[in-house]
Amino acid sequence: MTVEKLAEVLHSLVCGYFQGASVVWANTKKVKPLNPLVTMRLGPVSRSIHPNTKIIDGELCGYYPSSTMLEVQLFTPGRRVQAGEQTVFVNTAVNDLFQFVNFLESSMAQDRLNREMVSIRLEGDVQDFTGLVNDTGWEYRAMAEFAVDFVMIAAGYSGTLLESSIEKPSEPESGGFIPKWELTPSGGGLPEGTAKQKTGFFTEAEVNEEEKS
């Protein structure tokens, strides 16, 4: 899975739960969403030095265990409550964010993440950051961090083919391989003919022992 694809999966998961909120990536262009607001931020990505290698339909592929952190912040006006003749808003930010954690840990969410070879777990506490809110548009704020593990795939001999070249990334033993290539949005990538080069491989070797006198 690419980092770009991981972001899409996480954003879709968060949007699927917070249907009544605006969900945006932090540090993107300025928007003026309606209340409540959920912001997402990915931390630095690290991956193992050595991949697990697999031969898929004659093509060498590397599977790199990788990890990052996901920060989710919730800005909300809280619950509207009538107290006599007054209307007050109760702080529900932490409770609401914990309900999202319950969804992430549910069998429904885990089944979807397993199909994508992604795992997410709460790291630390759900924190109440209400005192740090500087915008009168929101009353309450809570934040949670999640450890995210996923698998990057280097497809083909060159390691530069699209991951979609692998028909079943999560089931390499039963999948096929159709080389797919394109330049990155930043203009990176080998020439197509070079990127699609193959290398020979073998799965068995016969060893004959000889004794020398």
Accessible surface in RSA format (square Angstrom, percent):
REM  Atomic radii and reference values for relative SASA: ProtOr
REM  Chains: A
REM  Algorithm: Lee & Richards
REM  Probe-radius: 1.40
REM  Slices: 20
REM RES _ NUM      All-atoms   Total-Side   Main-Chain    Non-polar    All polar
REM                ABS   REL    ABS   REL    ABS   REL    ABS   REL    ABS   REL
RES MET A   1    13.54   7.0   8.76   5.8   4.78  11.4  12.23  10.4   1.31   1.7
RES THR A   2    66.35  47.2  62.10  63.0   4.25  10.1  60.19  80.8   6.16   9.3
RES VAL A   3    57.58  37.9  54.64  49.5   2.94   7.1  54.64  47.5   2.94   8.0
RES GLU A   4   122.71  70.5 113.13  85.6   9.58  22.8  45.27  87.6  77.44  63.2
RES LYS A   5    88.99  43.4  87.09  53.4   1.90   4.5  46.10  41.5  42.90  45.7
RES LEU A   6     0.00   0.0   0.00   0.0   0.00   0.0   0.00   0.0   0.00   0.0
RES ALA A   7    22.53  20.7  22.23  34.3   0.30   0.7  22.47  31.6   0.06   0.2
RES GLU A   8    95.90  55.1  86.57  65.5   9.33  22.2  41.55  80.4  54.35  44.4
RES VAL A   9     5.15   3.4   3.45   3.1   1.70   4.1   5.15   4.5   0.00   0.0
RES LEU A  10     1.16   0.6   0.86   0.6   0.30   0.7   1.16   0.8   0.00   0.0
RES HIS A  11    53.42  29.2  53.42  37.1   0.00   0.0  31.62  32.6  21.81  25.4
RES SER A  12    48.76  41.2  39.82  53.1   8.95  20.6  24.03  51.2  24.74  34.7
RES LEU A  13     4.79   2.7   3.89   2.8   0.89   2.2   4.52   3.2   0.27   0.7
RES VAL A  14     2.18   1.4   2.18   2.0   0.00   0.0   2.18   1.9   0.00   0.0
RES CYS A  15    44.54  33.7  37.43  41.7   7.12  16.7  23.49  59.5  21.05  22.7
RES GLY A  16    44.80  55.2   0.00   N/A  44.80  55.2  33.41  91.7  11.39  25.5
RES TYR A  17    73.95  34.5  55.74  31.7  18.20  47.4  41.33  31.1  32.61  40.2
RES PHE A  18    21.76  10.9  16.11  10.0   5.65  14.7  19.70  11.9   2.06   5.9
RES GLN A  19   157.31  88.0 121.84  89.0  35.47  84.5  38.48  81.9 118.83  90.1
RES GLY A  20    68.47  84.4   0.00   N/A  68.47  84.4  44.26 121.5  24.21  54.2
RES ALA A  21    21.78  20.0   2.08   3.2  19.71  44.8   6.39   9.0  15.39  40.8
RES SER A  22    30.99  26.2  23.86  31.8   7.13  16.4  13.00  27.7  17.99  25.2
RES VAL A  23    20.63  13.6   2.35   2.1  18.28  44.0   2.35   2.0  18.28  49.6
RES VAL A  24    34.85  22.9  31.93  28.9   2.92   7.0  34.85  30.3   0.00   0.0
RES TRP A  25    62.16  24.9  57.07  27.6   5.09  11.9  45.45  24.2  16.71  27.1
RES ALA A  26    24.45  22.5   8.92  13.8  15.53  35.3  14.81  20.9   9.64  25.5
RES ASN A  27   132.41  91.3  83.75  80.9  48.67 117.2  37.13  89.4  95.29  92.1
RES THR A  28    77.03  54.8  53.84  54.6  23.20  55.3  52.82  70.9  24.22  36.6
RES LYS A  29   177.45  86.6 157.43  96.6  20.02  47.7 111.17 100.1  66.27  70.6
RES LYS A  30   199.30  97.2 173.50 106.5  25.80  61.4 118.35 106.5  80.95  86.2
RES VAL A  31    77.34  50.9  51.99  47.1  25.35  61.1  58.78  51.1  18.56  50.3
RES LYS A  32   201.68  98.4 167.34 102.7  34.34  81.8 114.49 103.0  87.20  92.9
RES PRO A  33    32.83  23.9   9.03   8.2  23.80  86.5  18.75  15.5  14.08  87.5
RES LEU A  34   149.54  83.3 145.55 104.1   3.99  10.0 148.18 104.1   1.35   3.6
RES ASN A  35    68.28  47.1  43.86  42.4  24.42  58.8  11.09  26.7  57.18  55.3
RES PRO A  36    37.36  27.2  37.35  34.0   0.00   0.0  37.35  30.8   0.00   0.0
RES LEU A  37    14.38   8.0  14.38  10.3   0.00   0.0  14.38  10.1   0.00   0.0
RES VAL A  38     0.00   0.0   0.00   0.0   0.00   0.0   0.00   0.0   0.00   0.0
RES THR A  39    20.96  14.9  20.49  20.8   0.46   1.1  15.66  21.0   5.30   8.0
RES MET A  40     0.64   0.3   0.00   0.0   0.64   1.5   0.60   0.5   0.04   0.1
RES ARG A  41    91.78  38.5  89.54  45.6   2.24   5.3  39.96  54.6  51.82  31.4
RES LEU A  42    42.51  23.7  19.38  13.9  23.14  58.2  19.38  13.6  23.14  62.3
RES GLY A  43    23.86  29.4   0.00   N/A  23.86  29.4  16.18  44.4   7.68  17.2
RES PRO A  44   129.91  94.7 108.55  99.0  21.35  77.6 120.96  99.9   8.95  55.6
RES VAL A  45    55.25  36.4  22.04  20.0  33.20  80.0  22.17  19.3  33.07  89.7
RES SER A  46    68.78  58.1  62.78  83.8   5.99  13.8  50.21 106.9  18.56  26.0
RES ARG A  47   115.84  48.6  88.84  45.3  27.00  64.3  23.80  32.5  92.04  55.8
RES SER A  48    42.93  36.3  27.34  36.5  15.58  35.9  38.84  82.7   4.08   5.7
RES ILE A  49   148.38  84.4 126.17  94.0  22.21  53.5 132.24  95.2  16.14  43.8
RES HIS A  50   149.26  81.6 137.10  95.3  12.16  31.1  93.17  96.0  56.09  65.3
RES PRO A  51    39.19  28.6  24.24  22.1  14.95  54.4  24.24  20.0  14.95  92.9
RES ASN A  52    88.03  60.7  83.32  80.5   4.72  11.4  20.02  48.2  68.01  65.7
RES THR A  53    87.76  62.4  62.37  63.2  25.40  60.5  29.55  39.7  58.22  88.0
RES LYS A  54    72.23  35.2  65.74  40.3   6.49  15.4  35.19  31.7  37.04  39.5
RES ILE A  55    70.31  40.0  42.51  31.7  27.80  67.0  42.51  30.6  27.80  75.4
RES ILE A  56     1.02   0.6   0.12   0.1   0.90   2.2   1.02   0.7   0.00   0.0
RES ASP A  57    99.88  70.0  64.09  63.8  35.79  84.6  17.00  40.0  82.88  82.7
RES GLY A  58    27.09  33.4   0.00   N/A  27.09  33.4  13.90  38.1  13.19  29.5
RES GLU A  59     6.80   3.9   6.16   4.7   0.64   1.5   3.27   6.3   3.53   2.9
RES LEU A  60    66.83  37.2  64.10  45.9   2.72   6.8  64.10  45.0   2.72   7.3
RES CYS A  61     0.58   0.4   0.00   0.0   0.58   1.4   0.58   1.5   0.00   0.0
RES GLY A  62     7.71   9.5   0.00   N/A   7.71   9.5   4.38  12.0   3.34   7.5
RES TYR A  63    13.19   6.2  13.19   7.5   0.00   0.0  13.19   9.9   0.00   0.0
RES TYR A  64    33.55  15.7  33.55  19.1   0.00   0.0   3.23   2.4  30.32  37.4
RES PRO A  65    63.84  46.5  60.79  55.4   3.05  11.1  61.62  50.9   2.22  13.8
RES SER A  66     7.06   6.0   0.00   0.0   7.06  16.3   2.63   5.6   4.43   6.2
RES SER A  67    41.36  34.9  40.81  54.5   0.55   1.3  20.28  43.2  21.08  29.5
RES THR A  68     7.42   5.3   0.00   0.0   7.42  17.7   5.35   7.2   2.07   3.1
RES MET A  69    65.90  34.1  65.36  43.3   0.53   1.3  51.37  43.7  14.53  19.3
RES LEU A  70     1.98   1.1   1.89   1.4   0.09   0.2   1.98   1.4   0.00   0.0
RES GLU A  71    31.69  18.2  30.88  23.4   0.81   1.9   6.49  12.6  25.20  20.6
RES VAL A  72     0.00   0.0   0.00   0.0   0.00   0.0   0.00   0.0   0.00   0.0
RES GLN A  73    16.78   9.4  16.78  12.3   0.00   0.0   0.15   0.3  16.64  12.6
RES LEU A  74     4.04   2.3   4.04   2.9   0.00   0.0   4.04   2.8   0.00   0.0
RES PHE A  75    30.52  15.3  30.52  18.9   0.00   0.0  30.52  18.5   0.00   0.0
RES THR A  76     9.37   6.7   9.37   9.5   0.00   0.0   1.01   1.4   8.36  12.6
RES PRO A  77    36.19  26.4  36.19  33.0   0.00   0.0  36.19  29.9   0.00   0.0
RES GLY A  78    17.49  21.6   0.00   N/A  17.49  21.6   1.17   3.2  16.32  36.6
RES ARG A  79   150.52  63.2 144.17  73.5   6.35  15.1  44.78  61.2 105.75  64.1
RES ARG A  80   169.98  71.4 146.25  74.6  23.73  56.5  43.76  59.8 126.22  76.5
RES VAL A  81    53.94  35.5  50.53  45.7   3.41   8.2  53.94  46.9   0.00   0.0
RES GLN A  82   114.99  64.3  86.47  63.2  28.52  67.9  52.00 110.7  62.99  47.8
RES ALA A  83    52.84  48.6  36.70  56.6  16.14  36.7  45.24  63.7   7.60  20.1
RES GLY A  84    70.10  86.4   0.00   N/A  70.10  86.4  43.78 120.1  26.31  58.9
RES GLU A  85   180.00 103.3 144.89 109.6  35.11  83.6  63.36 122.5 116.64  95.2
RES GLN A  86   127.72  71.4 124.26  90.8   3.45   8.2  36.70  78.1  91.01  69.0
RES THR A  87    54.12  38.5  27.06  27.4  27.06  64.5  15.90  21.4  38.22  57.8
RES VAL A  88    62.88  41.4  59.19  53.6   3.69   8.9  62.88  54.6   0.00   0.0
RES PHE A  89    85.01  42.5  71.77  44.5  13.24  34.5  71.77  43.5  13.24  37.9
RES VAL A  90    72.74  47.9  68.18  61.7   4.56  11.0  72.74  63.2   0.00   0.0
RES ASN A  91    57.62  39.7  34.84  33.7  22.77  54.8  20.12  48.4  37.50  36.2
RES THR A  92    17.56  12.5  16.28  16.5   1.29   3.1  14.28  19.2   3.29   5.0
RES ALA A  93     0.05   0.0   0.00   0.0   0.05   0.1   0.00   0.0   0.05   0.1
RES VAL A  94    41.85  27.5  40.78  36.9   1.07   2.6  40.78  35.4   1.07   2.9
RES ASN A  95    84.06  58.0  78.18  75.6   5.88  14.2  27.80  66.9  56.26  54.4
RES ASP A  96    44.05  30.9  41.96  41.8   2.09   4.9  13.26  31.2  30.79  30.7
RES LEU A  97     0.00   0.0   0.00   0.0   0.00   0.0   0.00   0.0   0.00   0.0
RES PHE A  98    84.22  42.1  84.22  52.2   0.00   0.0  84.22  51.1   0.00   0.0
RES GLN A  99    82.66  46.2  79.58  58.2   3.09   7.3  18.75  39.9  63.91  48.5
RES PHE A 100     0.55   0.3   0.55   0.3   0.00   0.0   0.55   0.3   0.00   0.0
RES VAL A 101     6.16   4.1   6.16   5.6   0.00   0.0   6.16   5.4   0.00   0.0
RES ASN A 102    84.30  58.1  74.59  72.1   9.72  23.4  25.01  60.2  59.30  57.3
RES PHE A 103    44.43  22.2  38.38  23.8   6.05  15.7  44.10  26.7   0.33   0.9
RES LEU A 104     4.57   2.5   4.54   3.2   0.03   0.1   4.54   3.2   0.03   0.1
RES GLU A 105   106.42  61.1  81.65  61.8  24.77  59.0  31.49  60.9  74.93  61.2
RES SER A 106    36.86  31.2  27.91  37.2   8.95  20.6  36.49  77.7   0.38   0.5
RES SER A 107    87.98  74.3  77.26 103.1  10.71  24.7  40.03  85.2  47.95  67.2
RES MET A 108   145.75  75.5 131.22  86.8  14.53  34.6 112.99  96.1  32.77  43.4
RES ALA A 109     1.60   1.5   0.00   0.0   1.60   3.6   1.60   2.3   0.00   0.0
RES GLN A 110    49.58  27.7  49.58  36.2   0.00   0.0  26.80  57.1  22.78  17.3
RES ASP A 111    77.39  54.2  74.40  74.0   2.99   7.1  15.51  36.5  61.88  61.7
RES ARG A 112    75.94  31.9  75.94  38.7   0.00   0.0  25.45  34.8  50.50  30.6
RES LEU A 113     0.00   0.0   0.00   0.0   0.00   0.0   0.00   0.0   0.00   0.0
RES ASN A 114    93.50  64.5  78.64  76.0  14.85  35.8  26.61  64.0  66.89  64.7
RES ARG A 115   168.48  70.7 144.84  73.8  23.64  56.3  75.36 103.0  93.12  56.4
RES GLU A 116    53.03  30.4  47.98  36.3   5.05  12.0   5.00   9.7  48.03  39.2
RES MET A 117    50.70  26.3  36.50  24.2  14.20  33.8  31.75  27.0  18.95  25.1
RES VAL A 118     4.67   3.1   0.00   0.0   4.67  11.2   1.43   1.2   3.24   8.8
RES SER A 119    49.21  41.6  48.44  64.7   0.76   1.8  42.64  90.8   6.56   9.2
RES ILE A 120    11.96   6.8   1.27   0.9  10.69  25.8   1.75   1.3  10.21  27.7
RES ARG A 121   125.90  52.9 123.35  62.9   2.55   6.1  61.68  84.3  64.23  38.9
RES LEU A 122    45.25  25.2  23.73  17.0  21.53  54.1  23.73  16.7  21.53  57.9
RES GLU A 123    81.47  46.8  74.85  56.6   6.62  15.8  22.25  43.0  59.22  48.4
RES GLY A 124    59.78  73.7   0.00   N/A  59.78  73.7  38.02 104.3  21.76  48.7
RES ASP A 125   108.87  76.3 100.18  99.7   8.69  20.5  21.50  50.6  87.37  87.1
RES VAL A 126    13.49   8.9   0.00   0.0  13.49  32.5   0.00   0.0  13.49  36.6
RES GLN A 127    75.82  42.4  71.93  52.6   3.89   9.3  19.81  42.2  56.01  42.5
RES ASP A 128    75.05  52.6  46.30  46.1  28.75  68.0  24.51  57.7  50.54  50.4
RES PHE A 129    44.07  22.0  41.61  25.8   2.46   6.4  44.07  26.7   0.00   0.0
RES THR A 130    35.77  25.4  30.58  31.0   5.19  12.4  30.58  41.1   5.19   7.8
RES GLY A 131    79.54  98.1   0.00   N/A  79.54  98.1  42.57 116.8  36.97  82.8
RES LEU A 132   105.75  58.9  99.24  71.0   6.51  16.4 101.90  71.6   3.85  10.4
RES VAL A 133    30.97  20.4   7.77   7.0  23.20  55.9   9.49   8.2  21.48  58.3
RES ASN A 134   151.47 104.5 109.15 105.5  42.32 101.9  40.98  98.6 110.49 106.8
RES ASP A 135    74.31  52.0  68.12  67.8   6.18  14.6  23.53  55.4  50.78  50.6
RES THR A 136   137.37  97.7 112.21 113.8  25.16  60.0  88.17 118.4  49.20  74.4
RES GLY A 137    39.14  48.3   0.00   N/A  39.14  48.3  32.78  90.0   6.36  14.2
RES TRP A 138    38.69  15.5  33.96  16.4   4.73  11.1  34.14  18.2   4.55   7.4
RES GLU A 139    90.59  52.0  81.51  61.7   9.08  21.6  12.52  24.2  78.07  63.7
RES TYR A 140    38.36  17.9  38.36  21.8   0.00   0.0  16.43  12.3  21.93  27.0
RES ARG A 141    39.22  16.5  39.22  20.0   0.00   0.0   0.12   0.2  39.10  23.7
RES ALA A 142     0.00   0.0   0.00   0.0   0.00   0.0   0.00   0.0   0.00   0.0
RES MET A 143    16.95   8.8  16.95  11.2   0.00   0.0  16.72  14.2   0.23   0.3
RES ALA A 144     0.08   0.1   0.00   0.0   0.08   0.2   0.08   0.1   0.00   0.0
RES GLU A 145    65.28  37.5  64.64  48.9   0.64   1.5   2.27   4.4  63.01  51.4
RES PHE A 146     1.34   0.7   1.34   0.8   0.00   0.0   1.34   0.8   0.00   0.0
RES ALA A 147     8.58   7.9   8.58  13.2   0.00   0.0   8.58  12.1   0.00   0.0
RES VAL A 148     0.34   0.2   0.00   0.0   0.34   0.8   0.00   0.0   0.34   0.9
RES ASP A 149    51.53  36.1  50.21  50.0   1.33   3.1  23.34  54.9  28.20  28.1
RES PHE A 150     4.57   2.3   0.00   0.0   4.57  11.9   1.96   1.2   2.61   7.5
RES VAL A 151    32.73  21.5  32.46  29.4   0.26   0.6  32.46  28.2   0.26   0.7
RES MET A 152    33.84  17.5  33.84  22.4   0.00   0.0  21.88  18.6  11.96  15.8
RES ILE A 153    14.68   8.4   1.00   0.7  13.69  33.0   1.76   1.3  12.93  35.1
RES ALA A 154    24.32  22.4  20.69  31.9   3.63   8.3  23.41  33.0   0.91   2.4
RES ALA A 155     0.16   0.1   0.00   0.0   0.16   0.4   0.00   0.0   0.16   0.4
RES GLY A 156     5.16   6.4   0.00   N/A   5.16   6.4   0.00   0.0   5.16  11.6
RES TYR A 157   116.22  54.3  94.78  53.9  21.43  55.8  47.54  35.7  68.67  84.7
RES SER A 158    35.58  30.1   5.35   7.1  30.23  69.6  15.57  33.2  20.01  28.0
RES GLY A 159    30.34  37.4   0.00   N/A  30.34  37.4  11.56  31.7  18.78  42.1
RES THR A 160    56.89  40.5  36.47  37.0  20.42  48.7  42.92  57.6  13.97  21.1
RES LEU A 161    11.11   6.2   2.30   1.6   8.81  22.2   2.30   1.6   8.81  23.7
RES LEU A 162    58.70  32.7  55.90  40.0   2.80   7.0  58.70  41.2   0.00   0.0
RES GLU A 163    32.92  18.9  27.73  21.0   5.19  12.4  16.41  31.7  16.50  13.5
RES SER A 164    63.67  53.8  44.80  59.8  18.87  43.5  47.95 102.1  15.72  22.0
RES SER A 165     0.41   0.3   0.00   0.0   0.41   0.9   0.00   0.0   0.41   0.6
RES ILE A 166     3.60   2.0   0.00   0.0   3.60   8.7   0.00   0.0   3.60   9.8
RES GLU A 167   102.63  58.9  72.35  54.7  30.28  72.1  31.01  60.0  71.62  58.5
RES LYS A 168    96.84  47.2  93.86  57.6   2.98   7.1  54.43  49.0  42.41  45.2
RES PRO A 169    45.86  33.4  45.58  41.6   0.28   1.0  45.58  37.6   0.28   1.8
RES SER A 170    56.73  47.9  32.40  43.2  24.34  56.1  13.99  29.8  42.74  59.9
RES GLU A 171    91.35  52.4  88.38  66.9   2.97   7.1  28.52  55.2  62.84  51.3
RES PRO A 172    13.53   9.9   9.95   9.1   3.58  13.0  10.22   8.4   3.31  20.6
RES GLU A 173   146.34  84.0 106.38  80.5  39.96  95.1  79.07 152.9  67.26  54.9
RES SER A 174    72.83  61.5  41.07  54.8  31.76  73.2  49.18 104.7  23.65  33.1
RES GLY A 175    14.40  17.8   0.00   N/A  14.40  17.8   1.77   4.9  12.63  28.3
RES GLY A 176    15.37  19.0   0.00   N/A  15.37  19.0  13.67  37.5   1.71   3.8
RES PHE A 177    13.45   6.7   0.32   0.2  13.13  34.2   0.32   0.2  13.13  37.6
RES ILE A 178    98.88  56.3  98.26  73.2   0.62   1.5  98.88  71.2   0.00   0.0
RES PRO A 179    42.30  30.8  32.80  29.9   9.50  34.5  32.80  27.1   9.50  59.1
RES LYS A 180    88.14  43.0  84.14  51.6   4.00   9.5  46.36  41.7  41.78  44.5
RES TRP A 181    69.31  27.8  46.85  22.7  22.46  52.7  45.90  24.5  23.41  38.0
RES GLU A 182   102.58  58.9  93.29  70.6   9.29  22.1  22.15  42.8  80.43  65.7
RES LEU A 183    91.74  51.1  77.48  55.4  14.27  35.9  77.48  54.4  14.27  38.4
RES THR A 184    70.19  49.9  60.72  61.6   9.47  22.6  62.33  83.7   7.86  11.9
RES PRO A 185   141.38 103.0  95.28  86.9  46.10 167.6 109.12  90.1  32.26 200.5
RES SER A 186   112.40  95.0  71.85  95.9  40.55  93.4  45.06  96.0  67.34  94.3
RES GLY A 187    54.04  66.6   0.00   N/A  54.04  66.6  27.53  75.6  26.51  59.4
RES GLY A 188    30.31  37.4   0.00   N/A  30.31  37.4  30.10  82.6   0.21   0.5
RES GLY A 189    48.48  59.8   0.00   N/A  48.48  59.8  16.08  44.1  32.41  72.6
RES LEU A 190    70.47  39.2  69.53  49.7   0.94   2.4  70.19  49.3   0.29   0.8
RES PRO A 191    91.53  66.7  81.36  74.2  10.17  37.0  90.95  75.1   0.58   3.6
RES GLU A 192    76.69  44.0  71.93  54.4   4.76  11.3  19.68  38.1  57.01  46.5
RES GLY A 193    57.52  70.9   0.00   N/A  57.52  70.9  42.23 115.9  15.29  34.2
RES THR A 194    58.17  41.4  53.85  54.6   4.32  10.3  31.06  41.7  27.11  41.0
RES ALA A 195     0.10   0.1   0.00   0.0   0.10   0.2   0.00   0.0   0.10   0.3
RES LYS A 196    68.78  33.6  58.53  35.9  10.26  24.4  27.80  25.0  40.98  43.6
RES GLN A 197    96.94  54.2  88.26  64.5   8.68  20.7  27.67  58.9  69.27  52.5
RES LYS A 198   141.55  69.1 114.21  70.1  27.33  65.1  60.31  54.3  81.24  86.5
RES THR A 199    54.90  39.0  39.39  39.9  15.51  37.0  21.71  29.2  33.19  50.2
RES GLY A 200    72.07  88.9   0.00   N/A  72.07  88.9  42.78 117.4  29.29  65.6
RES PHE A 201    99.43  49.7  64.96  40.2  34.47  89.7  72.51  44.0  26.92  77.0
RES PHE A 202   161.30  80.7 136.71  84.7  24.60  64.0 141.55  85.8  19.75  56.5
RES THR A 203   114.02  81.1  76.71  77.8  37.31  88.9  58.94  79.2  55.08  83.3
RES GLU A 204   151.77  87.1 129.53  98.0  22.24  53.0  50.49  97.7 101.27  82.7
RES ALA A 205    79.22  72.8  41.42  63.9  37.81  86.0  49.91  70.3  29.32  77.7
RES GLU A 206   155.00  89.0 118.33  89.5  36.67  87.3  51.51  99.6 103.49  84.5
RES VAL A 207   121.54  80.0  93.56  84.7  27.98  67.4  96.31  83.7  25.23  68.4
RES ASN A 208   119.13  82.2  90.44  87.4  28.69  69.1  27.64  66.5  91.49  88.4
RES GLU A 209   166.16  95.4 130.09  98.4  36.07  85.9  49.16  95.1 117.00  95.5
RES GLU A 210   149.67  85.9 117.52  88.9  32.15  76.5  41.48  80.2 108.19  88.3
RES GLU A 211   179.90 103.3 144.31 109.2  35.60  84.8  62.12 120.1 117.79  96.2
RES LYS A 212   194.98  95.1 157.01  96.3  37.98  90.4 104.15  93.7  90.84  96.8
RES SER A 213   163.99 138.6  86.18 115.0  77.81 179.2  87.05 185.4  76.94 107.8
END  Absolute sums over single chains surface
CHAIN  1 A    13378.1      10340.8       3037.3       7174.8       6203.3
END  Absolute sums over all chains
TOTAL         13378.1      10340.8       3037.3       7174.8       6203.3
